[in-house]
Amino acid sequence: MTALLSVSELAVLRGERLLFHGIEFALNAGDCLLIEGANGSGKTSLLRVVAGLMPPDSGEIRWRGNETRLEPQVFRAALAWHGHKSGLKQDLTLIENLRCEAALRPTRSLAPDDLLGPLALSALTELPLRVLSAGQQRRVALARLLMTDVPLWLLDEPFTNLDRAGHALVNDLVGRHLAQGGVCVMAAHRGVSADLPTARLSLS
């Protein structure tokens, strides 16, 4: 059976330093891969390469059996990127940010209470993002992720600035995505508890 997402012989150089090489994995519906490592180990670079945000120095990425570099738009339409930085507009309100997202890509039809209630954001909808705490802004970014109607989630340090309840929330949201046939690749520091059925890839 052809994997939904597969990576083979992936290598990336940064200057004269070899960040990683020989990276291989294959993921199907319901699979999650946790990329672990210390700061500077190449976690974010690997995730960015998979997302098509930077080219590898060697190797290939395939989506549904097809090389992503040959059909980049098809692949990008199938993924949602949740970066270390939120990418939210600070002078827009929570609702305005989510409306911008809805205008850019296919989104799920979710009632505001169903989307924002579990994220503890219902009382913050009319506030500009700049007045929210770092943790609250991370939750808004999660709301944007939940809106997307795509099979592949790429999450860079999704537990950053979240308390214990926030960690549990991320695990729950990813678990639901996997149960619905989604695929997830996330990068996190070693020792982060991802209470999910994950394969692990460690970068030194």
N, C-alpha and C positions, 0 to 999 in steps of 0.2 A: 504494500500500500504506500502511495506517495505521501510523504509528510506534508503538513500544511506549511511549516517553516523549517528549512534546513540550511545549515551553515557548514562549509567544508574548507579546511586548510586556510583559515582566515589568519592573516598576519597584518600588523600595523607597526610602522616605525614612527618615532617622534624624534626628529633630528637624526642622530646616529644611534639612538637607543631603541632597541627592539622591545616594544611594549608587550606584545604577545605574538605567538605564532602557533600554527597547527590547531586552531580552535575548530572544533566540530561538535554539532549537536543536531538533533531532529526532534521536532515537536508536532504533536497532533492535537485534535480537539480535546480540551480538558487538561492539557499539559501546562505546567508552569516551570520555568527555569529561573533559579536564583543565582546571580553572578555575585560572588563575594570577593572582598579584597580590601586592603588598606588604601588610604589616600594615595593617589599616584600610581596605582597598580594597573590602571587601564580600564576600569569598569565602565566609566562613562564613555570613553572612546569606543569600546566594543559595542555599547548600546547605540551610539550614534552611527557607527558603521552599519549595524543591522538596519537601522531606520533609514539609511540612505542619506544621512546628513553629512557624511564625510566618506571618501573612498577608502577601501582597504589597499594595502600594498600588494597583497596577493590573496587568492581564495575567492569564493563566491557565496552568494546568498540566494536561495530559491524560495519562492512563494507558490504553493500549489504546483511545484515541479518546474516552474519557469524562473529563469534568472531575473532578479529584480532590476538589474541595471538595464535590461532590454525593455522592460515594461514598468518604468518607475512610477508612472501615474496610477496604474492599476494597483500597485503595491501600496502606495501612499494612501489611496482611498480605503484600504483595508485595515489601516492601523491608526491608533491613537497614541500620541506621545505625551507623557507626563514627566516633565523635566524637573531638574533640581531647582530651577527658577520657574516661577509660576507662569510668566508670560501674560499676566493679567494687566488690564489698563487701570492704573491706580486712581484716576480721576472719575472713572465710571463706577456706578453702583454694582452690587452683586448681580442684580437682575439684568442690567445693561450688558455686563460682561457675558452672561450666559446667552443673551439674545444675539450678541456678535458671534458667538460660537455656533449657534443654531443656523445662522445665515451662511456659514462657511462650509458646513459638511452635513451629511445625513445624521439626523438625531432621532432618539426615541421619543415617543409621545408620552411624557410623564407629567402628572399633575405636580404643581410646585410643592405641595406638602409631601408628596411621595418622594420627591427628589431631595428637598432641603431638610425635611424633618429628621431623617436618620443622621444627617450631618450636623445637627444642632445649628442650622443657619436661618431658620424661618423668621427670626426676629431681626435679621440683619439685612433684609433684602434691599432697603432704600439707602443704605449707607455707602459712601464711596470706599473703595477698597483701601485707600491710604490710611483710613482710621481703624482698620481691623488689625488684630494681632497677627504675627507670623503664622501661628497655628490655625487661626481662622482663615487666613488666605490660602493655606494649604488645603483646607476643607473645601473652599470655593473651587480650587483647581480639581479636587476630586469630584465635585458636582459636575464640572465641565466634562470630566472623563466619563462619568456615568451617563451623560446625555448622548454620547456618541454611539452610533449603531454600527460598530465594526468588530471583527473577530479578534484582532490582535492588539493587545495592550503592551506598550513598552514603557516601563516605569523606572525612572532614575531617582534613587534614594527617596522612595515614597514615604518613609517614616520620619523624614527630617521635620523638625519643629512640631512634632505631634507628641502628646502625652500618652500614657498607657492606654487610655480609652481610644485615642486616635490610632494607635498601633492595632488595636483589636478591630477597629472599624475598617482599616485598610485590608486586614486579613479577611474580614467578612465580605467586603466588596469584591475582592479578587476571587474568593471562593465561589461567590455567586456567578461571577463571569465564567469561571471554569465549568461550573455545573451546567451552564447554558451552552456549552460547547466552544467557549472562547479559549484563547491561548494567551499566555502572559510570560514576558521576560522582564525581570526586575533586577536592578543593581542595588546592593546594600553593603554596608560594612560587615565584617565578620562579627559574629556574636548577636546580630539582630535576629530576633525570633520571628520567623515567618511561619505561622501556624497553619501551614498549607501542605498538600501533597506535592512537594517540589523535588525536582532534580537540582543538584548544586554543581556549579562550576567555580572553582577557586582560582583567582589570579594572584600571583605572588608579587 
